[in-house]
Amino acid sequence: MRTSLTVEEALAAVLEHTRPLTDVEDVPLEEALGRVLARDLEALADHPDVDNTAVDGYAARAEDTAGAGPENPVRLRWIGESPAGRPFPGRLGPGEAVSVYTGAPLPEGADAVVAVEDTERDGEFVVLYKPATPKDIRPKAQDLQKGRVYLKRGDWLTPGRVGLAAGMGHRTLPVVRRPRVGVLSTGDEVVEPGTPLPPGGVYNSNAYSVAALVREAGGEPVLLGKASDRVEAVKEQLAAVGSLDLVLTTGGVSMGDYDIVRHLLEREGTIHFWKILQRPGGPPIFAEFAGTPLFGLPGNPVSAMVTFFLYGRPMLFKMLGRTDPPYRRVRAVAEDFFKGAGKKTAFRRAVLRYDPEAPGGHRAASVDSQSSGVLRSMAFGNALVVVPPHTHVEAGEVVEVIPFNFTLQLA
C-alpha cells in the first residue's frame, strides 16, 4: 500500500484509476444546462441564412447615395418595406429605397444600408443625410455555417452554449450520463439535522456539503445515510446500495481503533494509497471496494470539502470527459500571514478579490479561522492559498491561489 503521497502523486493516482463513462443520453435543451456533450455538434443551417440588416433604416444601392450629407442630401423613392421574417417581394432598382428593420433580409438589388436616424421621410421619398454603406449588413452564414462543428465532445454546457446549440437547430443534445456517486457518513456521534443533538453529537454537515460538491461538479449524489462505528455496519450499508460509479465516505480513515473505513478496506478492498502530505485533509484513503472506486474523505468538515475539491472534482471531470480544467490557479498578493505545514503542502482558506494594480491582478486575505473543523471558512472563503512544503507566506508576498469554481464572483 502506498502511503504519504505528495499532492501531485495523489492526483496522478486518482486519475490513473478513473475511467471515463461511455453511457450517452439525449436531453431536451431546457434540461441541458450543466451537462457535458457526448459528441461533436454541427450546425444544421446557416445563420443568418441570407444577408440581413443590423440596424433599422433603409436599404439602397451604395452608388445612388454616394456623397450624401447634411448640405447635400440625396432623395430616393420609397417602394416598400422588409420586416424580419417577411422579405420584400420585389427587386430594388436605381434611385429606390426599402425600409428595413434589424434582422430583416436585405432586398434583392440592394448592397448598402443607412440608419433611420440619418434619414427623413418626405411622402413617397426618403431623404438621406449620410451615404448608405455595407457595414451594417450581416452577411449570410456570418455566425454559423451549415455542417461546421461549433460545440465539441467534452464541452460543458453553459447558458451561452445551450443557446448556441439551439441556434444551430438542435432540439435535443447528446450528453454523458451523470456519474452516480454514493455519499456515506460514518460515526456514532453523527446525527441528522433537524433532530435533537445529544451531548457530544454533531450534525451531519458532511453528507450535504459533499453531496452539493458532487452535484456542482456534474455528478448525481446518492445519499447513503450514516453507518455506525462498526466495520460490518459500513459493509452492510455499501452492500445495500445499487450500481454506483464512485463511493465517497466521510470519517473513519485515520489511525484510530474506530477508523472503520480503513479497517474494512484493508481487509476486503484494494487500496491504491493512504494519506496525502497536505493540510487540511491529510488522511484520505483511495481504494476499490466490490468493484467500485471508493474515496475515503476525512471526517473534519473542511478537510472533507477541500479533499473532494482537489481530487474528487477532477475524478468526476474525467468520468464526464470534460475538457475544461476542474480548477485553475492564479497569482495574488497575500494580505495576511499564511502558516505552512512543515513537509506538507498547506491549503489555507482565503477571500480572493480582484485588484488590477496588484501583481497577478488579485489579493488574498485569510479567513477568520484555519481550523479544519470550522465550516464557516468554506462558506465565506472563496479560494485556497497554496503554501508549499517547508515555507510560510508573509503578508505582501505573491502566492499561488486556487479559486473555488463554485464561487466565481470574486469580492
Disulfide bonds with the S-S distance in Angstrom:
none
